[in-house]
Amino acid sequence: MVNSRTVRIFLSSTFRDFGEERDLLVRKVFPALRARLKDRFVELVDVDLRWGITVEEAERGEVLPICLAEIDRSRPYFIGMLGERYGWIPSHEGYAPDLLERQPWLKKHQGGKSVTELEILHGVLKNKRMKSRAFFYFRSPAYARSKGGHYVPDSTEDRQRQLDLKRRIKDSGYSVTGYRDPEALAKRMERDLWKLLDAEFPASDVPDAFERESMRHEAYAAPRRRLYLGGDEYIEGLNALLKKNASRILITGQSGGGKSALLANALAKYRGAKTHLLEHYLGSSSDAADTVAMVRRVIEYIRRVTGNTDPVAADREELFDSIPTWLAVASAFAQKHKTRWIFVLDALNNLNGHRDLKWFPAYLPERIQIVVSCLEGEVKESLLTKGTWDSLVVEPLDPKGQRQLLTEHLKRFNKSLPADLLNQALGHPLANNPLWLKTLAEELRLFGSHEELSDRLNTLLGSPNGKDENEPPTVDDLFEHVLQRIEGDQGRKLVRDALTAIWASRAGLSETELLEILAPHNAKTGKAKKANKLPPAQWAPVRNALDEMLLESGGRIIFGHDYVKVAVKDRYLPRESLQRNAHKRLAEHFAKRKVDERVAEELPWQLNAAGAYQSLRRCLKDARVFLHLWNRFPSELLSYWQHRWDRKNLQATYERTYRQWMINATDMLRQPLKVALADALWEHGIYSPLGAQLQLIACAATARRFGAKSLQAARRYVQCACYLRHLADPLSLGFAKKAVLLLESCGPSFDLVEAYAALAAVTDADRRGWEARSISEKALGLLNRLPDGMRKHLVRHTVLVGWYNTAYPMEALPVFEDLVKVETAAFGPKHRRCLESVDIQVDCLMALDRWAEASNIAMILYQSCYRTFGEDHVQTGYAAGKYGKSCLYLNDLESAEWGLAKASRILSETFPKGHQSRLTFLEPLAETYSRMGRAADAAAVNAEWQEGQIARFLYESPRDVNQAPAISGANVSLVR
């Protein structure tokens, strides 16, 4: 069980005489504690239900049912503050029947105990779990006498009741502290609570992102283990499949039919030394449904269990490529330790990207089991192409099961339906759905008027407002009726605003965030009023009414089911404009906060969802947002840029932003910003003098942090060499050689092979093809001696790409034709590695004068690059140019002009003036214009080409060799 990182502290006292203390606690003590706990990822919630409630409401006892429910939610934390006043005693008739039904112990106290004493009885004195986490503070009688009025007892009898309550508290052994005045209380309570919370959540045990995500999944699974009726046969069936070591298990059935509950109940017993179990519930949050985040979590789990120190790939495609390698690592670990792995992916149909499952492993090594639940559709169809699956179908409830579930749920609350109403409910088309039936039962048991029960049932079984009568009923229809009932009790605006905020959130909102978003606003200015958040007492009844429609997951409030999310959207956000406004509202809230990891997680996402792209652009230029995003999920930052702005604009923006960062950023931020931006430019495929400078800085920083001879430094040298090669920078050769020298001293490895590949590519770019080929053959020989596996295949691709040059087209063509087939089958035709191989295949065909074949494949390559990398990416430009050049030799001049002109534009915007790549397609473009009779255009392009040739001879690398930053450590001078 993963421990919660949310602390809810219930404040109990009489109302009229403790306003000063409560104000100090809410405004000073708890904010101070919250700030200290923030870096430990602990969400502190002070439950002050009297704040925002009128005296009359409190004295009438209307908050008692809410108070008792909130005490239960806050366990085991409780603070009782007692003065001289005993407080208001509800009359015998002032207890609602449903409250007595839920809390039968109250019956013996009706008319004889104050609300405050009932809170203390329920919260502490009747529950031994509260030891060491409940504190009582008794105020000095002298302070009450100095105040008079509501601070002193109402009667002699009340004075005696209060003295008896204090005596029982002291005798119970709980912590009791006396204090002089409210200021003294604030100081003492802050000290007491910090001592407790510091011990509960020590700084040495702060959960990282992986552990916090695990908490969210555990919170999602926990309520699904309650009242799981009629599922024994499915649990037995799943256990049997796991026991027989079925490697792939697919669970199907209708939505809401209990698949998640089955997994949560059946797999709990598999947590142990012999099984490494990872449960991933895609319905637990928006992030959980993100394919990249899910794959990253699976790999990180393998890393942690096995102790493997290899980094998780930042690039999306490299991450997907690495899945088979990590599964092989897991398998080897399990065989050595005689254990097994079970990976559970619940509701895989909820994936919000890469639904074709090209990334999903087609081969599972020994001791690896994958359990997937999925609805019918494209994801399931794709799953079935990934091997043979053992299936378990969760069937709809049969009539007997339906009757049992409905009657058993009502029986828990001493309720039952008349036979005619029971048959009416079970006659509904959705009565075979467990979620629908349980929700209906819960609504019926809350309905107090037995005489009007028939009308209520008719409403619940009917269509909600706004739905066409001819549309078939859905589970979310019922949740809309539930929302309508809660609106009637609590007010439509508050219910709507709270639920639409949760709907628009990325992965839920903490209670503190939600209360701030729901803060009452001044009608004239539109700004939040002085209180700056909704009084907890106004939110608590809404939260309790929503019950299991909401979950607290990892300190955040999320929807308990996707159907609730659909119901909220249908009821409150039926139009796209309303949905954008909901995202805009959250964006405005997070934009007001100081940038931290939470703001960086939510703000760009909200701006993008709201369509506020100019604001998103400004947000991404914020140094702290950039760093948080890059460190969290690099692919997310890249996707924001790639989907909204063209390449030329992006490069200029980065360069301007970098200059601003270096002026405005703190010394502590500057170095991380340089390294992160170096990697971002590399991942974007932007080759510029700034990028070259940053790569050199990143090399120096990595050497200082990990050591100049470390594996991390060697990997950074390889990246730097590859980047500088694109700029014809002579330093590229030195970095490639340095990486080879470092890695050769460590023995054979895949990293060494990749360093050889980089050295070969740099050497070939230096017009020494024969030497490049020799280095590549050495790399291939070493690779053949390394263990088989997917990484071996991926590294082979890297070596071959680095080795190929047009001097050997006859030998290279069959190699890359075979590579394309293998990679297409493994990763799909749009995969980055596959596209690289196709690109070289086109080069080979062109070198062999097979122009028609080259033209056809080049156009397919261009279309794939356009969809994968974007219109202005360098790979897209090269593909367009090769298509155009092929068409020129086929005398298709219009197509030739289109491809060559597009390529020349893209490459001229990508590379600096004088770089060879800018000139690649100018000469054939000039020839195309000449053949078309466009002499002026041909002359202009020829002039550009000749000017480029001169610039090429005068071209200087972005960094002079002597300007390279020093790299600490012995014997680390760059080999030229």
N, C-alpha and C positions, 0 to 999 in steps of 0.2 A: 504494500500500500504506500503510495506516495503522499507525504505529509503536505497539508495545505500551507500556503504562505499568506493566508488572509487571517488577520486577527480582528475580531469584532469584540469590543468591550462595552458591556451594557452598564449604563449609569442609572442607579436607583436612588431615589430620595423623595421626600415630600416636595411638592411643587412650589408653593408660595414663598417658602423661606430659603430656597437654595438657588435663586436666580443668579446671585453674585458668583457662587462657586461654579455653576455650570457655564457662565460666560467666560470665566478664566480658563476653564478646562477646554472649552470648544475653540476659543480664540488664541490661546497661548500654549497650553500643555500639549494637546494632541497635535497641533501643527509642528511643534518642535520635535516630538517623538517621530512623527511621520517623516520629517526631513532626515532624521538620523537612520531610519529604517529603509529609506528609499534605495540606497546603494546595496542593500541586502535583499532587494526584491520582495519586501514584505509590505503588504497592503494593510494599513491600519485604519479601522473604521470605528469611530466613536458613536455608539447608539444612544443618542440623547433624544428620546421620544417626546419629552415634554417641550422641547424647543419647537415653536411654531404652533403649539396647541393652546387654545384659550383656557383661562382659568375655569370657566364654566364647563367646558368639554372635559377637562381633567377631573373636576370635582364630580361630574356625573358618572365617571367610571367608564367612559366610552372607549378608553384606550386599553383597558385591561386585557381583552383577548389579543390585541396586537402586542402588548408588552410581554405576555407569556410566550407567544410565538417567537418574538425577537430574543428573549432570554435563551430559548432552545437553540436558535441559530448562532448565538454568541458563545455558547459553551466552548471551553471552560472558563471564560473570562467574565468577571463580574465585579462591579464596584458599588458598595452601599455607603451612602452618606446619611448620617442621622444627626438630627438636632434635638430640640425639645418637643417639637410638634409631632403628634402621632399620625395625622393625616386623615383624609376622608374615608369613611366606611360605607361601601355600597349597601343598599338595603337588601333584604332577603330576596326581593323580586327583581333586583337589578342585575341578575346573572342570566345571560342569554342561554336558552336551552342547548344550542349546539356547542357552546363553550363548556357547559357541564357534561355534555356527552363526550367531549374530547378530554376534559380534565375532571374526572369524577371525584378526585380528592377535595375539590373546592366545596362540595356539598356540605361538609361538616363545618365549614368556615363562613357560610352565607350569613350576612348581616352582623358578623362579629369581628371581622378583621379588616384593617385598612388595605388599600391598594398597595402601599409600600411594603407592608408586612407580607402580603401575598406574593409579591415579587421576590422578597428575600427567602420565603419558604420554598417557592418553586425553583428559584435559581440556585440556592446554596444549601440551606439546612436540610433539604430532602435528597441531596445528591452528593455523595462522598467524592465524586470525580473533581469537585471544585477545589479541593484542598490545594493550597499553595498558589492558586491562581485567582482567588477571590480575596478582595481587600475591603475592610470596613474602616470608616473614618468617622469618629464621634466629635462633634464640634463642642467647644467650651460653652457651658450654660451661661457664663458671664457675657459672651457675645450676644446670645439670644436676649438676655435681660436688657442689654444696652440698646437693642433694636426695638424690642417690644412688639406690639401688634401681632402680625401673623407668625412671628418667630417664637412665640410662647404657646404653651398648650391651651387648647380650647376649654378644657375642663380638668378637674382633679382626676376623673376616671381616665381621661386620655393620657395625663401625666404618668399614671401608674402603668397603663398599657405600654407606653414607650419605655419606661424603666424595665419592665419585664422583657421586652424584646431585646433591649441592649444586654441584659443579663444572660439571656439564652444565647446570644451571639458570642459573648465572651466565653461562656461555658463550653461552646462547641469547639473551641480550639482554633478558630480562624484568626487571621491577622487583624488586630484592632489597634488603631492609632488615634490618639487624641490630637486636636489641633486648636489653635487659638483663634484664627480668623481665615477668611478665604485665601489671602495671599500665602499664608503658611501652608494651607492645604495644597495649593498649586505646586509649591516647591517640593513638598514631601511626596506628593503623588507622582510627580515627574520622576523623582529619584527611585521610588518603589517600582514603577512600571518599567523604567529603563533597565533596572537590575534584572527583572523578570524576563523581559523581551530579549535582552542581550544574551542571557543564558539559553533561552529557547531558540534563538536564531543567531548564533555566534558569527562574527565576521569571518572566521576560518572555514565556515560551512555554507558559503553563499552558493545557491544553485546557479549553474550556467544556463545558457539558452536551451540546451538539450534537456536538462532536468526540468526546466520550467514548462517546456512543451509536454514532457511526460506527465506532469501534474494535470495539464489540461485534458489529456486523454483519459487519465484515471478518473477525473471528475465527471467526464462524460459517461464512463462505463458504470460508475457506482450506482446511480438510480436505476439502471437497467437490470440490476440484480435483484430488485424488489418484486415480490408477487409475480414470479415467473411460473404461471400455471400452464399445465398441459405440454410442457416442453421437454419432459424427461426422455421421450423417445428420440428427440433430436440431439440431446446431449449425449445419449448413448451412441447414436449413430456417428457423431463427430468424434467421440472418443475412440470408437472402433477404427475409424479411418486413420486417426493419428497413431493408434497402437500398431497398425499394420504398416506404418512408415510410408503412407501415401505421400508423395512429394508435392502434388498439386491437388488441393481440395477446393471445390467451387460450391458455394452455398447460394441458392437462388430462392425466389419467392416474391410475393407481392410486397410493395412498399408499405411499411407499417406492420408487416406480418410477424415481426419478432426476430429478425436475423441478428440485429445488434445485441438484443437481449440474450440470444442463444450464445453468441461469442463471449459476451461478458460473463455469463454464468458458467459455461463449459470450460473456459480456459483459465479461470482463476487458480485452479489446482495445479497448473503446469509451471507456476513460478517456483523455481527451485534450482538446486545445484546441478541437476542433470539436464535441465532444459533452459535454453536462453530464449525467452519469450519477448517479443516486441508486438504490442497491440497498437495499431494505428487506425483511429476512427475518423474517416474523412468528414463526417458530419459535425465534428467537435468545434471547428472554426473554419473561416475562409482560408487561412494559411494551411490548415491540415489538408485541404483539397487541392493545394498547389502541387503539381507533379514534382517540380524541382525540390521543393521543401520536403516532400515525402521521401524522395530518393536520398536526399542529404541526411535525413534522420535515420534511415535504415543503415546507411554507410557509417554514420557516426556511432550508432549502436554497436556495429561490428568492431569499429576501432576501439571502443571503450572496453568491451569484453575481452578482446584478444590482446589489448595492450599495444596494438600496432601504431607506430608513430608517423606513418605516411600521411601527408595532408589530404584533405578532401578537396577535390578539384573545384575551383571557383567557376570556371567556364561551364555553361550548361551542357554543351555537347561532350566535353571531356568528362563531366560528371556521369552522364549516361553511358559513355564508353567504358567507364571504370567499374560498372556494376558487376560484370562477370568476374573481374579480378578480385573484388572484395568478397564475393560469394565463395570464390576459391580459397581465400584467406580464412573465411569462417569455417568452411568444410575441413580444411587441414587442422584447424584448432580443435574442432569437435572430434575428429578422429583421434587426435593425440590425447584428448582428455576424456574420451568416451562419453561425450554429451551430444546434444542435438540442438538445432535452431528451429524455432517456429516464428514465422513472420505473418502477422494477421493484418489484412487490409480490408477494413469494413466499408461497405458502400463505395466500391471503386468506381461505380457509375457517376459519382459526384465529381470526378476529376475535372478541373477547370482549364486544362491544357494538355496537349500531347495525348489526346484520347485515342490515337491510332495505336498506341502502345508499342511503337517501334523500339522504345527503350527497354521494354519488359524482357527479362531474360528468357530465351527459348530453351536454355539448358540449365538444369539445376544439379550441382554436384551432390555428393553423398552427404547425408545427415542434415540436409536443408529441406524444410517443409514450408510451403506457402499456403495459407488459408485465405481465400478471397470471398467476400459476399458481394453480389452484384445483381442489379436489375437487368431486364432484357434491354437490348439496344446495341449501339456500336461498340461500346467498351467490352461488353460480353462477347460479341462476335470476334473482336480482336484478340481477346483472351484465348478463345478456342483455337487460334492459330499458333499458340505458344506451347503446344505439347498436349499430352493426354491428361484430362482432369477427372478425378473422382468426384462425383456430384452428390450433393445432399439438397433435396428440395424441401423447403419449409412450406407445407401446404396451408391453405386457408383453414380457419377453424371449421370443424364440422358442427352440425346443430347441437350435439351434446356438449362440445367444448364451448360453444358460444353461450349456452345456458349456464354452464358451470362458471365461466369467467364473470358474467354479469351478476349472477346471484352471490358468488363468493365475495366479490368486491363490495357489494352492498351490505353483505352480512357482517363484514369487518366493522361496520358502523351501526350495527343493529337496525338495518334498513332492509326493506323488501318491496317489490313491486306487485301490485295486483296482477292476477293471471292475464287479464286482457291487455294491460299495458306492457307486461313482459313479452307477450306474443307480438304486440305491435312493434316493439323495439327490435326483437329478433327477426322480424320480417323485413327489416331494411336491407337493401343490397349490400351495404358495407358491414353488416353484422359479423361477417366472417373475418374481419380485420381486427386483431387484438388491440391495436392502438386506438382505433375508433371506438371500440366497445368499452375500453377502460375509461376513455375520456367521457363518453356518454354516462357511464355509471357514476363517475365523480361529479358530473353536473347534476345528475338526478338526486344524489344523496345530499347535495348542498341546498337543494330547494326545500324551503321550510313549510310551505303551504301544501298539505296533502290534497286539499280540495281542488287546487289549481294545477295539480301534477300533470293531468292529462293535457292541458293546454301547453304546459312547458315542454312536454315530450313532443307534441306536434311541431312546436317551433324548432326544437333541436333536430328533428328528422327532416325538416324542410330546407329549402334553398335560402341562402342569405340574400339580403337586399342587393340588387344590382346584377344578380346572376340570372341568365336566361333559363326559363323553366325547362327548356328542352335539353339543357346541358346535363350530362350525367353527374350524379353526386360524387364528391371527393372528400377525403378526410379533412382537408383544410376548411371545408364548409362548416364543419362542426366547430372548429376552433374560432371561426368568425362569430358564431353564436355565443361562444364563451366570452369573447372580447366584448360583445355587445352587452352581456350581462355585467361584466366588470365595469364597463363605462357607466352603466346605470348606478352602480354602487359608489364609484370613486370619481366620476367625472370624465367625460370624453377627452378633454384637452390633455390632461396629465397622462392618461393611459396612452393616447396617440403619440404624444411627444416622446415619452419614454421608450416605447416600442419601436418607433421609427428611428430613434437614435441608435438603439441596439442593432436594428436591421442594417443601418448604413455603416456600422463599425466594421473594421477589417476582421477582427477576431475577438469581439466582445469589448465591453467597457467595465472598468472597475466601478464600484459603487460611488466612490468619491468623484470620479469623472462624470458619472451619470448625474449625480446631484448638482454638480457645477453646471452641466449643460441644461438641466431643468430649472436653473435659478430663475425666479420671477424677474421679469424685465419691466423697466419703466416705459409706460405706453408712449411718452413723448420722445424720449431720447433713444429708445430701443436698447439701452444698456442694462446690464444686470444691476439689480438693486444692491444696496450696501451689504446685505447678508452674503452675497455672491454664491450661494448654493441653496437648493431646495431644502427646507427643514426635513430631517430624517423622518419625523412623525407623519409627514404627508406622503412620503414614499413608502413607508413600511406597510400600510394597508394594501397598497397596490401590489407590492412585491409578494405579500402573503396571499393575495387573491389570485395572482398568476401562478403561484405554486410551482408545479413541475413543468409548466410551459417555459420556465427559465431555469438555467443551471448556473452555478458558480464554478467556473472552470479556470484554474490557475490564477485566481484572484480577479477574474473578470466575469461579468454576467453575459451569458449567451443564450440562444434559444435551445430549448430541450429537444426539439424536433424540427426537421426541415418544413414540416407542415405548418408549424407556427410561423415560420418566416414567410411562407407563401400566403398565409392568412393575413399577416400584417401588411404585406405588399398589396394584396387584393383590396383590403379594407381602407387603408390609409394612403397608399401610394400607387393608384391605378395608372397614372400617367407618367411618362418618362421625365417630364419637367419636374414633377413632385419628387421623383427619385433623385434627380440631380440636386434639387434644393436640400434634400436630407443630407446628402454628402457635403454640400457647401456649408451647411450648418455645423457639421463636425469639423470641417476644415477651419472654419473661423474660430472654433473653440481651441483647437490645438495650435493655431497660429499665434495665439496670445501667450502661450506658455514658453518658458525658456527651453531651448532645444536640448533634448536628451535622447536616449535611445527610443523611448516611447513616442516622442514627437516625430522623430525620423521614421519610425515604423508607420505611423498613422497619417501624418500630414500630406506627404506626396501622394499616397494612395488615395486619399480623399479628394485632393485637387484633381487628380487624373479622372476619378469616377465622376466628379462634378463637371468635367469638361472645362475647367478653369486652367487652360494650358499656359497662359502667360504667367499666372501666379505659380503654376508648377515649375516653370522655367526659373523663376526667381528663387523658388524654394531649393531647387537642385544646385543652385550656385552658392548657397549658404555652406560655408566650410564645414560646420559641425554636422549638418544634414548629410553632406557628401560623405564624410568619413564614417558616420554611423551606418549609412546605407551600404557603402562599399564593404565594410567589415562584416555586415550582417548577410547580405545577399548581393554579390556583385551583379549577377544576371538581372536583378530587379532594376538597379540603377541604369544598366545598359538598355533595358527594354523601354524605360521611360524616354530616353533620348532617341532611340532608334525608331520608335513608333510615331514620334511627333515632329522631329526636325531633320532637315536634310543634312548631309554630311559636311558640306562646306560651312554651313551655319554652325554646326556642332564644333568643328575645329576652332573656328574664330571665337566662339563662346568660351571654350576651355582656356584658350590663350589669354583672353581678357580677364577671365575669372581668376586665373592663376596669378596674374599681376596684382589683382585686388587682394587676394589671399596673402600674398607675401608682404603687402603693406599693412593690412589690418589684423592678420592672425597673430595669436600669441606665439612666443618662442616654442612653447610646448606643442603647439599644433602644426608648426611649419614643416617639420621633418616628416611626420606621418602623412601630411597632405601631399608632399612631393612623391613619396613612395606610392601612395594610393593612386595619384594621378598618372604616374608612370605606368602602372598596371592597367588603369582604365583606358589610356590611349592605345596600349598594346591590344587590349581586348576589342576595342572599337576598330582596330585596323587603321589608325590614324598615324602616319609616319611624318614627323615634323622635327625641326631643330629643337623645339621645346621638349618633345618626347625623347630625343636622343640625350639631351642634357639630364632629364629626369631619370632615365635608365642608368646613367652613370652614377647619379646621386643614390639611387636605390641599391646599386651594387655596393657602394661604400657603406651605406647604412646596414645592409644585411651582413657584411663582413664584420662591422663593429659589434653587431648584436649577437651573432652566432659564432664568429671566428672566421678568419680569412680562409681557412682550410676546411670549413664545414661543408656538409652536403647541401645545406640551404644556400650557401654562397655559390657553390658550383652550379646549382640550378638557376640561380639568378644570373650568373655569367652566361649561361646558355641562352636565356631569354634576351639578355642584352645584346649578345652577338647576333641573334636572329633579327632583332629590331634594327640594329645599326646596319645590317646587310641591306635592308630595303632602302637605306639612304646612301649606299655606297661609301659608308664611313670606314676608313682604314682601321679604326679601333675594333671593328667587329672580329677581325682575324685574331687579334690579341686576346680578346675575351674567350673566343672559342678554344684557342689553344690552352689558355689558363684553365678552363673547365676540364679539358681532357687530361691535363697534367694532374690536377687534383684528384679526379676520379680514377685515373689509372693506378694511383697509389693505394686506392681502397679495394682493388680487385674487380673482377667482372661483375657488371650490374646493368640493369636496364638504363639507369641514368648515364652510365658511360657510353652505351650505344647511342643514346640521344645526343650526347655531346659530340660523338664522332659524326653523327648526321648533321649537326649544326656546323661543324668544321668543314665537312664536305660541301655544304651549301655555300658557305662563305668563300671557300677556295674556288668553287666553280664560278661564283660571281666575279672573282678576280681573274677570270679567263684562263684558268688552269684546269681544264676539264679532265685531263688524264690523271692529275693528282687527286682531284675530287673523286674520281671513280675508284682509285686505289684505296682511299680512306673509307669509302662506302662499302667496298668489298671486305675490308677489315672489320667494319661494323657488322656486316651480315654474318661473317664467320663467327664473331663473338656471340651474336644473337642466337645462332643455331645451338650454342652450348648452354644457353639459359633455359630454365624450366618452361614447358609449354603452358599456354593459357592465353586469355584475351589480351593481356598487356603485351605479350610477345607479338601478337598480330598487329596491335596498334603501333608498337615501336617499329616493326618491319615497314609499315606504311611510311612512317617518318623518314626512315633510312632511304627507302626507295625514292621518295619525293625529293630528298636532298641529293641523291645520286644522279637522277636523270638529267641529261642535257641532250641537245639536238644532235650531238655527234654520233649518238648510238640509237637512232630511231627504230631500226629493224629489231634490235635486241629488246628495246624497252617496250614496244607495243604489246607483245603477248603478255609480258609481265603485268602491265597495267590493265589490260583487258581482263585478265584473271582477277586482279585486285578489285576491279569495279564489280565483278560478279559476286565475289565473296562479301564485299562491304555492302552492296545493295541488299543481299539476302540477310545480312546481320543487322544492318542499321536503317535500311530504307534508302531510296534514291536521293533524298534531300539532305542526307547527313553531310556535315562539313567535310569529313574525311573522304567520303565517296565523291563529293564534288571536286575535291583536289585531284583525285585519281582520274576522274573524267576529263579534267582540264589538261592533264598531261597526256591522256589518250588522244585528245584533239591535237596537241602539239606534235605527237608522233605521226598522226595521219597527214598533217600539213607538211611535215618534213619529208614524207614519202609521196607527196603530190597526190594524195587521195582526197581531193578537194570536196567532192560531193558528200562523202561520208563525214568529213570534217565539218562541213556546213550544217548538216542535219543534227549532229551531236552537239555542236556549239550552240545552236538555237535552244535545244533542250536544256543545255547547261546554263545559258543566260536566264531562261525562265526560272529555273530552280534557284540560281543565285539571287535573282531579283526578290523571290519570295522569302528566301532564307536570310540574306544579309542586308537587303535593302537596295533601293535604286542606285545609290551613289557609292556603294562599297567598291573597293579596288577589285575584288574578285568578280563582281558584276561587270565592271569596266573591261577587264581582260576577256571575259566571255563574249561580250558584245564585239570587241575588236577582232577576236578570232573568227567570229561568225562573219563579220564584214570582210575580213581578208580572204576567207574562203569564197565568199560570194564574188569578190573581185576576180578571182581566177576562173570562176564559172561565168563571168561576164554578166552577172546580175547586178548592174551598177546601182540601182536604187537601194537595194538591200545592203550593198557594200557601203554606200554613203551613210546610211542609217547607223550601221554597226560601228564603222570607223570613227565617225564624228562623235558618237556617244562615248566611245572608249577614250578618245583624245580629250574630251571635256572632263570626264571623271578623273583620268590620270593626271591631268594638268592641275586639277584642284586638290589632288591627294598628295603629290610629291613636290618638293621644292624645285625652283627653277634651276635648270642645268642637270637635273637627274635623268639618267638614261631612260627610265620608264615613261617619262613624259613624251619621248620621241618615238616610242615603239610603233605607233600606228599613224604617224603624220605622213611618212613617205608614201605608203599605199593609199592614204586619203587624197594626197595630191594627185597621184596617178588616176584615182577614180574620177576626180573632178576634170582632169585633162581628157579622159575618155568620154566624159559626158559633154564635152565642149564648153565647159565653164572655166575658161582660161584665167579669168581674174581670181576666182576662188582657188584655182590650182596654184597660181603665183603667190597668193597670200599664205597658203599653207606651206609652200616650199620655202618662203621667206622665214616663216616661223620655225621650220625644221632646221634651216641653216643657222638661224640665230641660236637655236637650241644646241646645235653641234658646237658652236663657239663657246656657249655657256658651259657645256659639258666639260670641255677641256680646262675651263677656268673654275670648274666646280670645286668648292671647298667643303669638306665634311662639316657637319653641324658643330663638332667639337674638335679642336686641335688635339693631337695626341698629348702634347705637353700640358693641356688643360684638364686632363682626366683627374678626377679626385683621387687622393691617396687612399690606398686600401691597407688598413693596419694589419700587421702580422709579418712574420719573417718570410723572406723569399716569395714575395707576391708581385714582383714587377711584371708588367704585361709583356708577353712574348710577342715580338713583332715579326 
